Amino acid sequence: MFYREAGDFSTTYPQDSQTFPIRFDRYRYYFVLAVALLVMPFVMTDYLVNSIFLPFLIYAIAAIGLNILTGYCGQVSLGTGGFMAVGAYACYKLMTAFPDVNIFFHVIIAGGITALVGTAFGLPSLRIKGFYLAVATLAAQFFLVWLFNKVSWFYNYSASGQINAPERTVFGIEVTGPNTEAWATYLFCLVFTVGAAILARNLTRGSIGREWMAIRDMDIAAEIIGVNPLRAKLTAFAVSSFFVGISGALFFAVYLGAVEVGEVFGITKSFLVLFMIIIGGLGSIFGSFAGAAFLVVLPVVLKIVGVDLMGWPTDIVAHFQLVIVGGLIIMFLILEPHGLAQLWRVAKEKLRLWPFPH
């Protein structure tokens, strides 16, 4: 009785093709967005922002990008960490070369630069697929990390090899540097996350999204019915890398402030984002958020329960976290390949029928 389509009808094509055609869905997302924009900034603390909200918002953008490539287009990628590094270093070079330009534009341009790099590394997908494509993107991961380590121009010839984010403001409010307010960094990242979600949602529901899904399901059949595999695969790599580049720029400039590429954007980062979309659900924008939230909140919960309440050593809790994540990945791949997003869809189906059994 809480979730019904009865009474929802469309009289025009724009109404029928809107993002959330069911009134309950629209009100629910408007409510969540209103709480995120108007309520959460007033209850933000440094601990909540640095432990939960900033990692969640930034990883959600990266998960959306990888989900577009892997979940919607079917192109396996293990180079997410390297592409995040491209976004971070591009943002750093832009911030230092053009200090008078607003950081908002630096992040967007860094995403565009990453899209170009991702498109270049996506060219092998025209000839190879599956395991071989995964190995090719893995090679891109190692190559990019090596490049940023060895070419000192990328870190402005710093002796330490680190890049440090200069202080930048938006409307006179600092969003990078040591003197930032928790609510300011939260809102800055929230704007990018909401924009990425809306853009990805509309792209996947449009003609380009249908081309991606046709390539994912059967590329030969898609080419026979008129889908251009060159355009479909390269646009998937470009859009995916754009989102991943934005997440890398935010991860460096807003969240960490200082980055050493081998430690922050190594292969573990690529696997972490991949685990997010596996647990959250492939081919689902909501699944990207669900997977990011799960893997960001899990270490915090385990620390509170294991270390603070039960007094376990921190290394035991860290190992226990790896066991839980690995077990969940195996469970979801076997029992529910579509992840948490499918469980949410099943719950909505139950709400449609409640209180009737079928």
N, C-alpha and C positions, 0 to 999 in steps of 0.2 A: 504493500500500500504506500510505501514511501517513494517508490521509484516507478513512475508510469509514463508511457508515451501517450496514453489516452488523453485526448483533448489538445495534443500538439499537432497542428497541421500547418502546411505551408501553402500560401496562395501565389507566391512568385518564385522564380528560379533562384534569385539570390538568397531568399529565405531557406530554400531547400538545400542549398550548397554551403551554408554557413558552417563554421568550424564546429560548433556544438548545436546541432539542430534540436536537441531535447532541452526543454526549458529548465528542467532540474539541473542538468549538467552545466548550463550557462550560469545559473545562480550559484551553484556550488563553486565554480572556478572564479567567479567574480568575488565571492565571499573570501576565498583563500587569498586572492590577490589583494583585496582590501586589507585583510589582517596583516599580510606580509609588508604592505606599504605604509599603513597608517597606525598599526599597533606595535609590531615587533621592534621598530627603531627605538621606542620608548622603554623597552624592557631589556635592551641589549646590554651585555657586559663584555668585558675583554675576554673572559673565559669562554662564554657562549660563542662569541664571534670567531675566535681563533681555534676553538676545539671542534665546533660543529658547523656553524652557518657558512663561514667563508669556504672551508673545504667542500661542503656540500654544494654550494652554488657553483663553484669553479669546476668541480668534478662532474657536475651535471651537464655543463656545457660540453666538456670533453666526451662524456658518454653519449650525448646526443649526436656529436660529430661521428664517433665511431659506429654508432647504431645506424646512421644513414648509410655508411659505407658497407658494413657487415650485415646488419639486420635487414636493410631495405634493398641493397644492391647485390648482396651476396659475395662481396669481395673481402677476403680475409686480410686483416692488417695487424701486424705486430710492431708497427713503427710509431705508435701514438706518442710515446715518450719523446722520441726524436723530433716529431712535429711540434710538440709542446715547447721543446727547446728552441725551435726556429721562431715561434711566436715570442718567447721570452727575450731572445737575443735581438730580434728585430725591434721589439718595443724598447729595449735598452739603447740601441743605436739611435733610434728616433728621438728618444727622450734627451739624449746627450747632444745630438746634432741640431735639434730644433727645440730648444728649451722654452720658447715662447708659444709653442703650439699646445693646445689643450690635450691632456693625456687621453681623453676620450677618443680623439682622432688617432692618437698613436696606437691605441689598442686595436682599433678598426683596421688601420693600415697594416699593422703586424699580422692580423688575421688574413689580409689580402696577400701579403708576401708569403705566408705559410701556404695559402691556397695554390700559389704558383709553384712552390717547391713540391707540394703534394701531388699536383698534376704531373710534374716531371717524373716523380717516382712512381706514378700510377700508369705510366706508359707500358710497362711489362704486362699489365693485366689484359692487354689486347691479345697477347699470345699465350699466356700461362694462366692457370687458375688453381684453386685449392691449395694443397700443401706447398707447391712451388711458388705461388704468389705470396704465401705466408713467409717463406724463406727470403724472398726478394724484399719484402717490407722489413723483415728482421735485419737484413743487410743495410737497409736505409737507416734503421735505428742506430746501428753501430757506426756507420759512416758519419752521420750527423753529429753524434757525440764526440767522435774522434776529431771532426773538423773544428768544432767549437773549442776543443781542448788545445789543438795544435796551432791554430791560426790566431795569433795574439791580437789581430785587428778587431776581432769580434768582442773582446773584453777590454778594448782600449789600452792594450799593452800594460795592463795591471800586473804587478809583481806576484800577487796572490792568485791570479787567474779567476777571481770572482768578479761578478757583476753586481753592482749595488744600485738600487733604485734611488734617483734623486727625489727631493721633495717636490711634489706637484699638487696643485689645487684645482678644484672645480667649484665655480661660483664663490671663490674665496675660502673654501673649506678644504683642508688638506686631506688627500686620499692616499698618498704615499709618504713614506718617511716614518721616523720614530714618533712623531707627535700627532698621529691620526687619532680620531675618535672612532669608537667601535661602530656607532650607528652610521657614520659617514662611509666607512669601507663596506659595510653591509649593504647600504642602499646603492652604492656604486656598482658592486657586483650583481645585485639583484636586477638592476636595469638591463645588464647584458644577458643575464639568465632568462628573464622574461622575453626579451627580444629574440634570443636564440630559439626559445621554445615556440614562439608564435611563427617565426620564419620557417622553422623545420616542420611544424605542423602543416602549414599551408603548402610547402614544397612537396611533402610526401602525399598530400591529397590531390595535387595537381597532375598535369600531364607528365612532367618530368619524374614525379614520384611513381607513376604507373610504369614508365619506362624502366626505372630502377628495379621495380618488383618483377617486371617481365624478364629482365636479364637474370635476376636472382632465381626465378623459377625454372627457366630453360632458355638459355641464351640463343641457341640455334633457332628454336621456334619463335622467339622474339624478333630475331633478325628477319625471319621469313615473313612475318606480318608487318614489317616496315620499321621496326625499332633500330636505330643506328647504334650499334654497340660501342663505337668509338666515342660518340657524344655522351651516351648514357654512363659509361664507366668513368670517363674523365671528369664529367660534371659531378659524379658521386665523390671522386677523390678530391676535387676542388672544394666542394661544399663542406665535406667532412673535414678537410684540412683547415678550412677557414674557421670553423667552430673550435677545432683543437688548438689552432694558433691563438685565438682569443683567450681560451682557457689558460694556455701557457703564459701569455702576457700578464693576465690577472694573477696567476699563481706567483709569478716573479715580482711584479711591481707592487701589488696590493697585499698579498698574503705573506710572502716570505721577506721580501725586501732585499735579500742578498741570495745569490744562487751560484753554486758550482755545478756545472752541467753533469758531470759523471755521477755525483751523489744524488741530485734531485731528479734528473730526467733520464735515468738509466732504464734498463730493460724491465725492472720491477714496476716502473710507472706504466709501461705499456700493458703489462699483465694485469695490473690493478684495474685499469679502465676496462680491459676486456672482461675481467671477472664481474664488473659492475653490470655490463649489458647482458651477460649470461644469466646472472641471478635476477636482474630486473626484468629481462625479457627482450629477445631479439625482435626487431621490427616494431618497436613501440616507443613513442616519445615518453609516455608515462613510465614505461619500464626503465628508461634511462634515469629518471628522477628516483624511482624506487630503489634501483640498484646502488646509485650514488648515496642515497640516504642510509641504506642498510650498511654499506661498508665504511661509511664515515662514523655512524653512531655505534657500530659494534665495538671498536676498540675503547670508546669512552665507557660503554656499559660494562665491558669486561674489566676495565681498570677500577671502576667504582665497586663492582661486586667482588672481583678477585683480590685486588690489592688493598683497597680501603676497608672493605667489610670483612673479608676472610683472611687478610694478611699474607697472601701468597707472594712469592718473589715476582718481580716484574718480568723477568725472563721467562718464567713458567707461563705467565699470563700471555705474553707475546707468542709463545709457541702454541698455546691453546687456541689463540685466535687463528693461526694458520691452519690448525686441524679443523676448526669449525668452518672456515671459508672453503677449504678443500672438500670437506664432506658435503657442504651445501651445493657446491658446483657439480659434484658427481650425482647428488640426489636430483637436482633440477634437470641435468642432462638426461637422466634416465626416466624420471617420473613426470616431469613437467618442463619440456624443452622451452616453452614460452615464458617461463619464469613467473615473477611476482605479478606481472601485468595480466597474465592469464588467470591467476588466482583472483585478482581484482575483478576481471570480467565475469568470472563464475559467481562471485559474490553479488555483482549487480544483477545477474540473471536470477539469483535467488530472491533478491529484493523485488524484482518484477512479479514473481509468483507468490510471494509471501502474503497471507498465511496459508495459501493452498500448496499442497505437496508437489503438484505438477499440472 
